[in-house]
Amino acid sequence: MHAEEKDDIQKERYYTKQLIKVDSFLKQDFTYLSSKIHKGYDRKNDLQEKKQWQIMKLTGLGFVIILGVAASVLMVLLVLHRKKKKEILQKYMLLQEKWESQQTLAVVKPACGRRSSLPEEVVKDLLVKLSDFEDNGGFRTKGLTLDMLAKNFGTNSNYLSVFINDTKGLYFKPYLMQLRINYIIKKLNEDKKYLTLKISGLAEDAGFLHRQNFSDAFLEMTGMRPIDYVKQKKLEAGSKM
């Protein structure tokens, strides 16, 4: 009985020692693992922070580039805008000089300026009728065609076409266009109420069916759009007040 108790005590001491060794091993191992875990976590944080910094750096650089491009575009647009304004002013001044010296901007010549190849009696008749057509604003009739005008003149369109080309040096359409544009420019220079009209109103008064056709014709003849001409005319009128 005493031997059994002694044997049990020895076993208990043995197992206790083993447990102490295991505990000591676990503590050492856990400390190592804990250190590894913390190091790994810190490294992961460092990598994330570095990545975030790189992203912020790239974002900032991209923002600076965008601002630089935007500033360059704005500068170019500003230069082009000023250049355009200068060109418009120069064209306007040249047109006004021409207007004041000739009271016309078109190259429409007097009806008796050239000899016609048509029979003399036809020429005499058409001279009177075309002169009346110009003086009384017949060219402002909307939708006017060569056939319509020839019918009003009591002649045929071939005769009228030849007569206009012989005496004006122009075909019917450019001749009609120049009469209309001259009329509007005359009104803009002599009647202030025309400066208050919209471009569509000017086009209609001149006999054009569409605003765009009027604007294109004005540009073709003067080198500038009617809206730009009106703006310059208003500025000029305001400076004289």
DRENPA-3360 file (N, C-alpha, C; in nm, 2 decimals, always signed):
BEGIN
1 = MHAEEKDD = +0.08/-0.12/+0.00/+0.00/+0.00/+0.00/+0.09/+0.12/+0.00 ~ +0.19/+0.13/+0.08/+0.28/+0.24/+0.09/+0.36/+0.26/-0.04 ~ +0.39/+0.14/-0.10/+0.46/+0.15/-0.23/+0.38/+0.21/-0.34 ~ +0.25/+0.18/-0.34/+0.16/+0.23/-0.44/+0.15/+0.38/-0.43 ~ +0.14/+0.43/-0.30/+0.13/+0.57/-0.28/+0.25/+0.64/-0.33 ~ +0.37/+0.58/-0.30/+0.50/+0.64/-0.34/+0.51/+0.64/-0.49 ~ +0.46/+0.54/-0.55/+0.47/+0.54/-0.70/+0.38/+0.64/-0.76 ~ +0.26/+0.66/-0.70/+0.17/+0.76/-0.75/+0.23/+0.90/-0.74;
9 = IQKERYYT = +0.30/+0.92/-0.62/+0.36/+1.06/-0.60/+0.46/+1.08/-0.71 ~ +0.54/+0.98/-0.74/+0.65/+1.00/-0.84/+0.59/+1.03/-0.98 ~ +0.48/+0.95/-1.01/+0.41/+0.98/-1.14/+0.36/+1.12/-1.15 ~ +0.30/+1.16/-1.03/+0.24/+1.30/-1.03/+0.35/+1.40/-1.05 ~ +0.47/+1.38/-0.99/+0.58/+1.48/-1.00/+0.63/+1.48/-1.15 ~ +0.63/+1.36/-1.21/+0.68/+1.34/-1.35/+0.59/+1.42/-1.44 ~ +0.46/+1.40/-1.43/+0.36/+1.47/-1.51/+0.36/+1.62/-1.49 ~ +0.38/+1.65/-1.37/+0.38/+1.80/-1.34/+0.50/+1.86/-1.41;
17 = KQLIKVDS = +0.62/+1.80/-1.40/+0.73/+1.85/-1.47/+0.71/+1.86/-1.62 ~ +0.65/+1.76/-1.67/+0.62/+1.76/-1.82/+0.52/+1.87/-1.86 ~ +0.42/+1.89/-1.77/+0.33/+2.00/-1.80/+0.40/+2.14/-1.79 ~ +0.49/+2.15/-1.69/+0.57/+2.27/-1.68/+0.65/+2.30/-1.81 ~ +0.71/+2.19/-1.86/+0.79/+2.20/-1.98/+0.71/+2.24/-2.10 ~ +0.59/+2.18/-2.11/+0.50/+2.21/-2.22/+0.45/+2.36/-2.21 ~ +0.42/+2.40/-2.09/+0.38/+2.54/-2.07/+0.49/+2.63/-2.11 ~ +0.61/+2.60/-2.07/+0.72/+2.69/-2.10/+0.74/+2.70/-2.25;
25 = FLKQDFTY = +0.73/+2.58/-2.32/+0.74/+2.58/-2.46/+0.64/+2.66/-2.53 ~ +0.51/+2.64/-2.48/+0.40/+2.72/-2.54/+0.42/+2.87/-2.53 ~ +0.47/+2.91/-2.41/+0.50/+3.05/-2.39/+0.60/+3.10/-2.48 ~ +0.71/+3.03/-2.50/+0.81/+3.07/-2.59/+0.76/+3.08/-2.74 ~ +0.69/+2.97/-2.77/+0.64/+2.96/-2.91/+0.53/+3.07/-2.94 ~ +0.45/+3.10/-2.84/+0.34/+3.20/-2.85/+0.41/+3.34/-2.87 ~ +0.51/+3.36/-2.79/+0.58/+3.49/-2.80/+0.64/+3.51/-2.94 ~ +0.69/+3.40/-2.99/+0.75/+3.41/-3.13/+0.64/+3.43/-3.23;
33 = LSSKIHKG = +0.53/+3.35/-3.22/+0.42/+3.37/-3.31/+0.36/+3.51/-3.30 ~ +0.35/+3.56/-3.18/+0.29/+3.69/-3.16/+0.37/+3.80/-3.22 ~ +0.51/+3.78/-3.21/+0.60/+3.88/-3.27/+0.59/+3.87/-3.42 ~ +0.58/+3.75/-3.48/+0.56/+3.74/-3.62/+0.43/+3.80/-3.67 ~ +0.33/+3.78/-3.59/+0.19/+3.83/-3.63/+0.20/+3.98/-3.63 ~ +0.25/+4.04/-3.53/+0.26/+4.19/-3.52/+0.35/+4.24/-3.63 ~ +0.46/+4.18/-3.66/+0.54/+4.23/-3.77/+0.47/+4.22/-3.90 ~ +0.40/+4.11/-3.92/+0.33/+4.10/-4.05/+0.22/+4.20/-4.06;
41 = YDRKNDLQ = +0.15/+4.23/-3.95/+0.04/+4.33/-3.95/+0.10/+4.47/-3.98 ~ +0.21/+4.50/-3.91/+0.27/+4.63/-3.93/+0.32/+4.65/-4.07 ~ +0.38/+4.54/-4.13/+0.42/+4.55/-4.27/+0.31/+4.57/-4.36 ~ +0.20/+4.50/-4.33/+0.08/+4.52/-4.42/+0.02/+4.66/-4.41 ~ +0.03/+4.72/-4.29/-0.02/+4.86/-4.27/+0.08/+4.95/-4.35 ~ +0.21/+4.92/-4.34/+0.30/+5.01/-4.41/+0.28/+5.00/-4.56 ~ +0.25/+4.89/-4.61/+0.23/+4.87/-4.75/+0.10/+4.95/-4.80 ~ +0.00/+4.93/-4.71/-0.13/+5.00/-4.74/-0.11/+5.16/-4.74;
49 = EKKQWQIM = -0.04/+5.20/-4.64/-0.01/+5.35/-4.63/+0.07/+5.40/-4.75 ~ +0.17/+5.32/-4.78/+0.25/+5.35/-4.90/+0.17/+5.36/-5.03 ~ +0.08/+5.26/-5.04/-0.01/+5.25/-5.16/-0.10/+5.37/-5.16 ~ -0.16/+5.40/-5.04/-0.25/+5.52/-5.04/-0.17/+5.65/-5.07 ~ -0.05/+5.66/-5.02/+0.03/+5.78/-5.05/+0.06/+5.79/-5.20 ~ +0.09/+5.68/-5.26/+0.12/+5.68/-5.41/-0.01/+5.72/-5.48 ~ -0.12/+5.67/-5.44/-0.25/+5.70/-5.50/-0.28/+5.85/-5.49 ~ -0.26/+5.91/-5.37/-0.28/+6.05/-5.34/-0.18/+6.13/-5.42;
57 = KLTGLGFV = -0.06/+6.08/-5.44/+0.04/+6.15/-5.51/+0.01/+6.16/-5.66 ~ -0.04/+6.04/-5.71/-0.08/+6.04/-5.85/-0.20/+6.12/-5.88 ~ -0.30/+6.12/-5.78/-0.42/+6.20/-5.79/-0.39/+6.34/-5.79 ~ -0.30/+6.38/-5.71/-0.26/+6.52/-5.70/-0.19/+6.57/-5.83 ~ -0.10/+6.48/-5.88/-0.03/+6.51/-6.01/-0.13/+6.52/-6.12 ~ -0.23/+6.43/-6.12/-0.33/+6.43/-6.23/-0.41/+6.56/-6.22 ~ -0.45/+6.60/-6.10/-0.52/+6.73/-6.08/-0.45/+6.85/-6.13 ~ -0.31/+6.85/-6.10/-0.23/+6.96/-6.14/-0.22/+6.96/-6.30;
65 = IILGVAAS = -0.21/+6.84/-6.36/-0.21/+6.83/-6.50/-0.34/+6.88/-6.57 ~ -0.45/+6.84/-6.51/-0.58/+6.89/-6.56/-0.59/+7.04/-6.55 ~ -0.55/+7.09/-6.43/-0.56/+7.24/-6.42/-0.47/+7.31/-6.52 ~ -0.35/+7.25/-6.54/-0.26/+7.31/-6.64/-0.32/+7.31/-6.78 ~ -0.38/+7.20/-6.82/-0.44/+7.18/-6.95/-0.56/+7.28/-6.96 ~ -0.64/+7.29/-6.86/-0.76/+7.38/-6.86/-0.71/+7.52/-6.87 ~ -0.61/+7.56/-6.80/-0.56/+7.70/-6.81/-0.50/+7.73/-6.95 ~ -0.44/+7.63/-7.01/-0.38/+7.65/-7.14/-0.49/+7.67/-7.24;
73 = VLMVLLVL = -0.60/+7.58/-7.23/-0.71/+7.59/-7.32/-0.78/+7.73/-7.31 ~ -0.80/+7.77/-7.18/-0.87/+7.90/-7.16/-0.78/+8.01/-7.22 ~ -0.65/+8.00/-7.20/-0.56/+8.11/-7.26/-0.57/+8.11/-7.41 ~ -0.57/+7.99/-7.47/-0.58/+7.99/-7.62/-0.72/+8.05/-7.66 ~ -0.83/+8.01/-7.59/-0.96/+8.06/-7.63/-0.97/+8.21/-7.61 ~ -0.90/+8.26/-7.50/-0.90/+8.41/-7.48/-0.82/+8.48/-7.59 ~ -0.71/+8.42/-7.63/-0.63/+8.49/-7.74/-0.71/+8.49/-7.87 ~ -0.78/+8.37/-7.90/-0.85/+8.36/-8.02/-0.97/+8.46/-8.02;
81 = HRKKKKEI = -1.03/+8.47/-7.90/-1.15/+8.56/-7.89/-1.10/+8.71/-7.91 ~ -0.99/+8.75/-7.85/-0.94/+8.88/-7.87/-0.90/+8.91/-8.02 ~ -0.84/+8.80/-8.08/-0.80/+8.81/-8.22/-0.93/+8.83/-8.31 ~ -1.03/+8.75/-8.28/-1.15/+8.76/-8.36/-1.22/+8.90/-8.34 ~ -1.22/+8.95/-8.22/-1.28/+9.08/-8.20/-1.20/+9.19/-8.27 ~ -1.07/+9.18/-8.28/-0.99/+9.27/-8.35/-1.01/+9.26/-8.50 ~ -1.03/+9.14/-8.55/-1.05/+9.12/-8.69/-1.19/+9.18/-8.73 ~ -1.29/+9.16/-8.64/-1.42/+9.21/-8.67/-1.42/+9.36/-8.67;
89 = LQKYMLLQ = -1.35/+9.42/-8.58/-1.34/+9.57/-8.57/-1.28/+9.62/-8.69 ~ -1.17/+9.56/-8.74/-1.10/+9.60/-8.86/-1.19/+9.60/-8.98 ~ -1.26/+9.48/-8.99/-1.36/+9.47/-9.11/-1.47/+9.57/-9.10 ~ -1.52/+9.60/-8.98/-1.62/+9.70/-8.97/-1.58/+9.83/-9.01 ~ -1.46/+9.87/-8.97/-1.40/+10.00/-9.00/-1.38/+10.02/-9.15 ~ -1.34/+9.91/-9.21/-1.32/+9.92/-9.36/-1.45/+9.93/-9.43 ~ -1.55/+9.86/-9.38/-1.68/+9.86/-9.44/-1.74/+10.00/-9.43 ~ -1.72/+10.06/-9.31/-1.78/+10.19/-9.29/-1.71/+10.30/-9.37;
97 = EKWESQQT = -1.58/+10.28/-9.39/-1.51/+10.38/-9.48/-1.56/+10.37/-9.62 ~ -1.58/+10.25/-9.66/-1.64/+10.22/-9.80/-1.78/+10.28/-9.81 ~ -1.86/+10.26/-9.71/-2.00/+10.30/-9.71/-2.00/+10.46/-9.71 ~ -1.92/+10.52/-9.63/-1.92/+10.67/-9.62/-1.87/+10.73/-9.75 ~ -1.78/+10.66/-9.81/-1.73/+10.72/-9.94/-1.82/+10.69/-10.06 ~ -1.89/+10.58/-10.06/-1.97/+10.54/-10.18/-2.12/+10.53/-10.15 ~ -2.15/+10.53/-10.02/-2.29/+10.50/-9.98/-2.35/+10.37/-10.03 ~ -2.26/+10.28/-10.06/-2.30/+10.15/-10.10/-2.18/+10.05/-10.07;
105 = LAVVKPAC = -2.21/+9.93/-10.05/-2.10/+9.83/-10.03/-2.10/+9.73/-10.14 ~ -2.20/+9.72/-10.22/-2.21/+9.62/-10.33/-2.14/+9.68/-10.45 ~ -2.12/+9.59/-10.55/-2.06/+9.64/-10.68/-2.17/+9.66/-10.79 ~ -2.29/+9.67/-10.74/-2.40/+9.69/-10.84/-2.38/+9.82/-10.91 ~ -2.37/+9.82/-11.04/-2.34/+9.94/-11.12/-2.47/+10.01/-11.16 ~ -2.46/+10.13/-11.20/-2.58/+10.20/-11.25/-2.64/+10.13/-11.37 ~ -2.77/+10.13/-11.39/-2.83/+10.06/-11.50/-2.78/+10.09/-11.64 ~ -2.73/+10.22/-11.65/-2.68/+10.26/-11.78/-2.53/+10.25/-11.79;
113 = GRRSSLPE = -2.47/+10.17/-11.70/-2.32/+10.17/-11.69/-2.26/+10.09/-11.80 ~ -2.33/+10.00/-11.87/-2.28/+9.91/-11.97/-2.37/+9.90/-12.09 ~ -2.32/+9.87/-12.20/-2.40/+9.85/-12.32/-2.45/+9.71/-12.32 ~ -2.57/+9.68/-12.37/-2.63/+9.55/-12.37/-2.63/+9.50/-12.52 ~ -2.63/+9.37/-12.53/-2.63/+9.31/-12.66/-2.77/+9.29/-12.71 ~ -2.87/+9.33/-12.63/-3.01/+9.31/-12.67/-3.05/+9.43/-12.77 ~ -3.16/+9.41/-12.83/-3.22/+9.52/-12.92/-3.23/+9.65/-12.84 ~ -3.21/+9.76/-12.91/-3.22/+9.89/-12.84/-3.35/+9.92/-12.77;
121 = EVVKDLLV = -3.46/+9.88/-12.84/-3.59/+9.91/-12.78/-3.61/+9.83/-12.65 ~ -3.56/+9.71/-12.65/-3.57/+9.62/-12.53/-3.49/+9.68/-12.42 ~ -3.37/+9.73/-12.45/-3.28/+9.79/-12.35/-3.34/+9.91/-12.29 ~ -3.40/+10.00/-12.37/-3.46/+10.12/-12.32/-3.57/+10.09/-12.22 ~ -3.65/+9.99/-12.26/-3.77/+9.95/-12.17/-3.72/+9.89/-12.04 ~ -3.62/+9.81/-12.05/-3.57/+9.74/-11.93/-3.49/+9.84/-11.84 ~ -3.43/+9.93/-11.90/-3.35/+10.03/-11.82/-3.45/+10.11/-11.72 ~ -3.56/+10.15/-11.78/-3.66/+10.22/-11.70/-3.72/+10.13/-11.59;
129 = KLSDFEDN = -3.76/+10.01/-11.63/-3.82/+9.92/-11.53/-3.72/+9.87/-11.42 ~ -3.60/+9.85/-11.46/-3.50/+9.80/-11.36/-3.46/+9.91/-11.26 ~ -3.46/+10.04/-11.32/-3.43/+10.15/-11.23/-3.54/+10.17/-11.13 ~ -3.66/+10.16/-11.17/-3.78/+10.17/-11.08/-3.77/+10.06/-10.98 ~ -3.74/+9.94/-11.03/-3.73/+9.82/-10.94/-3.63/+9.85/-10.82 ~ -3.52/+9.91/-10.86/-3.41/+9.94/-10.75/-3.46/+10.05/-10.66 ~ -3.51/+10.16/-10.72/-3.54/+10.28/-10.64/-3.66/+10.25/-10.55 ~ -3.75/+10.17/-10.59/-3.88/+10.15/-10.51/-3.87/+10.02/-10.42;
137 = GGFRTKGL = -3.76/+9.96/-10.42/-3.74/+9.84/-10.33/-3.82/+9.72/-10.38 ~ -3.84/+9.70/-10.51/-3.90/+9.58/-10.56/-3.82/+9.46/-10.53 ~ -3.69/+9.47/-10.50/-3.61/+9.36/-10.47/-3.64/+9.30/-10.33 ~ -3.72/+9.37/-10.25/-3.75/+9.32/-10.12/-3.87/+9.22/-10.12 ~ -3.92/+9.19/-10.24/-4.03/+9.10/-10.25/-3.98/+8.96/-10.22 ~ -4.05/+8.89/-10.12/-4.01/+8.76/-10.08/-4.03/+8.66/-10.18 ~ -3.94/+8.57/-10.20/-3.95/+8.46/-10.29/-3.94/+8.50/-10.44 ~ -3.88/+8.62/-10.46/-3.87/+8.67/-10.59/-3.78/+8.59/-10.68;
145 = TLDMLAKN = -3.82/+8.56/-10.80/-3.74/+8.48/-10.89/-3.72/+8.56/-11.02 ~ -3.63/+8.52/-11.11/-3.61/+8.58/-11.23/-3.73/+8.57/-11.32 ~ -3.80/+8.46/-11.32/-3.92/+8.44/-11.40/-4.03/+8.54/-11.35 ~ -4.04/+8.55/-11.22/-4.14/+8.64/-11.16/-4.12/+8.79/-11.21 ~ -3.99/+8.83/-11.20/-3.95/+8.96/-11.23/-3.97/+8.99/-11.38 ~ -3.93/+8.89/-11.46/-3.95/+8.90/-11.61/-4.10/+8.92/-11.64 ~ -4.18/+8.84/-11.58/-4.33/+8.85/-11.60/-4.38/+8.99/-11.56 ~ -4.33/+9.04/-11.45/-4.37/+9.18/-11.41/-4.32/+9.29/-11.50;
153 = FGTNSNYL = -4.21/+9.26/-11.57/-4.15/+9.36/-11.66/-4.21/+9.34/-11.80 ~ -4.29/+9.24/-11.82/-4.35/+9.21/-11.95/-4.25/+9.17/-12.06 ~ -4.15/+9.09/-12.01/-4.05/+9.04/-12.10/-4.02/+8.89/-12.06 ~ -3.93/+8.83/-12.13/-3.90/+8.69/-12.10/-3.77/+8.69/-12.01 ~ -3.76/+8.58/-11.94/-3.65/+8.56/-11.84/-3.51/+8.56/-11.91 ~ -3.50/+8.51/-12.03/-3.37/+8.51/-12.10/-3.32/+8.66/-12.13 ~ -3.41/+8.74/-12.18/-3.38/+8.88/-12.21/-3.34/+8.95/-12.08 ~ -3.42/+8.93/-11.97/-3.39/+8.99/-11.85/-3.25/+8.95/-11.79;
161 = SVFINDTK = -3.23/+8.82/-11.80/-3.10/+8.77/-11.75/-2.98/+8.83/-11.82 ~ -2.99/+8.83/-11.95/-2.89/+8.89/-12.04/-2.87/+9.04/-12.01 ~ -2.98/+9.11/-11.99/-2.98/+9.25/-11.96/-2.91/+9.28/-11.83 ~ -2.94/+9.21/-11.73/-2.88/+9.23/-11.59/-2.73/+9.20/-11.60 ~ -2.70/+9.09/-11.67/-2.56/+9.06/-11.68/-2.48/+9.16/-11.76 ~ -2.54/+9.21/-11.87/-2.47/+9.31/-11.95/-2.45/+9.44/-11.88 ~ -2.56/+9.48/-11.81/-2.55/+9.62/-11.75/-2.50/+9.62/-11.60 ~ -2.51/+9.51/-11.53/-2.46/+9.51/-11.39/-2.33/+9.42/-11.37;
169 = GLYFKPYL = -2.31/+9.34/-11.47/-2.19/+9.25/-11.46/-2.22/+9.14/-11.36 ~ -2.34/+9.11/-11.33/-2.38/+9.01/-11.23/-2.50/+8.92/-11.29 ~ -2.50/+8.80/-11.24/-2.62/+8.72/-11.27/-2.73/+8.76/-11.17 ~ -2.86/+8.72/-11.19/-2.97/+8.77/-11.12/-2.96/+8.75/-10.97 ~ -2.92/+8.63/-10.92/-2.92/+8.60/-10.78/-2.82/+8.69/-10.70 ~ -2.69/+8.69/-10.74/-2.60/+8.78/-10.67/-2.64/+8.93/-10.68 ~ -2.70/+8.97/-10.80/-2.75/+9.10/-10.81/-2.86/+9.13/-10.71 ~ -2.95/+9.04/-10.70/-3.06/+9.06/-10.60/-3.01/+9.06/-10.46;
177 = MQLRINYI = -2.91/+8.97/-10.43/-2.86/+8.96/-10.29/-2.79/+9.10/-10.26 ~ -2.71/+9.15/-10.35/-2.64/+9.28/-10.32/-2.74/+9.39/-10.30 ~ -2.84/+9.40/-10.37/-2.94/+9.50/-10.35/-3.00/+9.49/-10.21 ~ -3.03/+9.37/-10.17/-3.09/+9.35/-10.04/-2.99/+9.38/-9.92 ~ -2.87/+9.34/-9.94/-2.77/+9.37/-9.83/-2.74/+9.52/-9.83 ~ -2.73/+9.58/-9.94/-2.71/+9.73/-9.95/-2.82/+9.80/-9.88 ~ -2.94/+9.75/-9.90/-3.06/+9.81/-9.84/-3.05/+9.81/-9.69 ~ -3.02/+9.69/-9.63/-3.01/+9.67/-9.49/-2.90/+9.76/-9.43;
185 = IKKLNEDK = -2.79/+9.76/-9.49/-2.68/+9.84/-9.44/-2.71/+9.99/-9.44 ~ -2.78/+10.03/-9.54/-2.82/+10.17/-9.55/-2.92/+10.20/-9.43 ~ -3.01/+10.11/-9.41/-3.11/+10.13/-9.30/-3.03/+10.13/-9.16 ~ -2.94/+10.04/-9.14/-2.87/+10.03/-9.02/-2.78/+10.16/-8.99 ~ -2.74/+10.23/-9.10/-2.66/+10.35/-9.09/-2.75/+10.47/-9.08 ~ -2.87/+10.47/-9.12/-2.95/+10.59/-9.13/-3.07/+10.58/-9.04 ~ -3.12/+10.47/-9.00/-3.24/+10.46/-8.92/-3.21/+10.38/-8.79 ~ -3.20/+10.45/-8.67/-3.16/+10.38/-8.55/-3.26/+10.27/-8.51;
193 = KYLTLKIS = -3.38/+10.27/-8.55/-3.47/+10.17/-8.51/-3.43/+10.03/-8.56 ~ -3.36/+10.03/-8.67/-3.31/+9.91/-8.73/-3.21/+9.84/-8.64 ~ -3.14/+9.91/-8.56/-3.05/+9.86/-8.46/-3.12/+9.78/-8.35 ~ -3.24/+9.80/-8.34/-3.32/+9.73/-8.23/-3.38/+9.60/-8.28 ~ -3.38/+9.58/-8.42/-3.44/+9.46/-8.47/-3.35/+9.34/-8.46 ~ -3.41/+9.22/-8.45/-3.34/+9.10/-8.44/-3.29/+9.07/-8.59 ~ -3.19/+8.98/-8.60/-3.14/+8.94/-8.73/-3.25/+8.89/-8.82 ~ -3.34/+8.81/-8.76/-3.45/+8.76/-8.83/-3.54/+8.87/-8.89;
201 = GLAEDAGF = -3.56/+8.98/-8.81/-3.64/+9.09/-8.85/-3.57/+9.16/-8.97 ~ -3.44/+9.18/-8.96/-3.36/+9.24/-9.07/-3.37/+9.16/-9.20 ~ -3.36/+9.02/-9.18/-3.37/+8.93/-9.30/-3.51/+8.95/-9.36 ~ -3.61/+8.95/-9.28/-3.75/+8.96/-9.34/-3.77/+9.09/-9.41 ~ -3.72/+9.20/-9.35/-3.74/+9.33/-9.41/-3.67/+9.34/-9.54 ~ -3.56/+9.27/-9.55/-3.48/+9.28/-9.68/-3.54/+9.19/-9.79 ~ -3.63/+9.09/-9.75/-3.69/+9.00/-9.85/-3.64/+8.86/-9.84 ~ -3.55/+8.83/-9.75/-3.51/+8.69/-9.73/-3.61/+8.61/-9.66;
209 = LHRQNFSD = -3.62/+8.48/-9.71/-3.72/+8.39/-9.65/-3.67/+8.33/-9.52 ~ -3.53/+8.32/-9.51/-3.47/+8.26/-9.39/-3.36/+8.34/-9.33 ~ -3.35/+8.34/-9.20/-3.25/+8.42/-9.13/-3.11/+8.37/-9.17 ~ -3.09/+8.24/-9.19/-2.96/+8.19/-9.22/-2.91/+8.23/-9.36 ~ -3.01/+8.23/-9.46/-2.97/+8.28/-9.59/-2.93/+8.42/-9.59 ~ -2.99/+8.50/-9.51/-2.96/+8.64/-9.50/-2.82/+8.66/-9.44 ~ -2.79/+8.58/-9.33/-2.66/+8.59/-9.26/-2.55/+8.54/-9.35 ~ -2.57/+8.44/-9.43/-2.47/+8.39/-9.52/-2.45/+8.49/-9.63;
217 = AFLEMTGM = -2.55/+8.55/-9.68/-2.54/+8.65/-9.79/-2.46/+8.77/-9.74 ~ -2.49/+8.81/-9.62/-2.42/+8.93/-9.56/-2.28/+8.90/-9.54 ~ -2.25/+8.78/-9.49/-2.11/+8.74/-9.47/-2.03/+8.73/-9.61 ~ -2.10/+8.68/-9.71/-2.03/+8.66/-9.84/-2.00/+8.80/-9.90 ~ -2.09/+8.90/-9.87/-2.07/+9.03/-9.93/-1.98/+9.12/-9.85 ~ -1.98/+9.11/-9.72/-1.91/+9.20/-9.63/-1.79/+9.14/-9.56 ~ -1.79/+9.01/-9.55/-1.68/+8.94/-9.48/-1.71/+8.93/-9.33 ~ -1.83/+8.97/-9.28/-1.86/+8.96/-9.14/-2.01/+8.92/-9.13;
225 = RPIDYVKQ = -2.05/+8.86/-9.02/-2.19/+8.83/-8.99/-2.27/+8.96/-8.96 ~ -2.40/+8.96/-8.99/-2.48/+9.08/-8.96/-2.48/+9.10/-8.81 ~ -2.48/+9.00/-8.73/-2.49/+9.02/-8.58/-2.37/+9.09/-8.53 ~ -2.25/+9.07/-8.59/-2.13/+9.13/-8.55/-2.13/+9.28/-8.60 ~ -2.18/+9.30/-8.72/-2.19/+9.44/-8.78/-2.29/+9.52/-8.69 ~ -2.40/+9.46/-8.65/-2.49/+9.54/-8.56/-2.43/+9.57/-8.43 ~ -2.36/+9.47/-8.37/-2.29/+9.50/-8.24/-2.20/+9.62/-8.25 ~ -2.12/+9.62/-8.36/-2.02/+9.73/-8.37/-2.09/+9.86/-8.40;
233 = KKLEAGSK = -2.20/+9.85/-8.47/-2.28/+9.97/-8.50/-2.34/+10.03/-8.37 ~ -2.38/+9.94/-8.28/-2.44/+9.98/-8.15/-2.33/+10.05/-8.07 ~ -2.21/+9.98/-8.06/-2.10/+10.04/-7.98/-2.06/+10.18/-8.04 ~ -2.06/+10.19/-8.17/-2.03/+10.32/-8.23/-2.13/+10.42/-8.19 ~ -2.26/+10.38/-8.20/-2.37/+10.48/-8.17/-2.37/+10.52/-8.03 ~ -2.33/+10.42/-7.94/-2.33/+10.45/-7.80/-2.21/+10.54/-7.76 ~ -2.10/+10.53/-7.83/-1.99/+10.61/-7.80/-2.01/+10.76/-7.85 ~ -2.10/+10.78/-7.94/-2.13/+10.91/-7.99/-2.24/+10.99/-7.91;
241 = M = -2.30/+10.91/-7.82/-2.41/+10.97/-7.74/-2.35/+11.05/-7.62;
% end
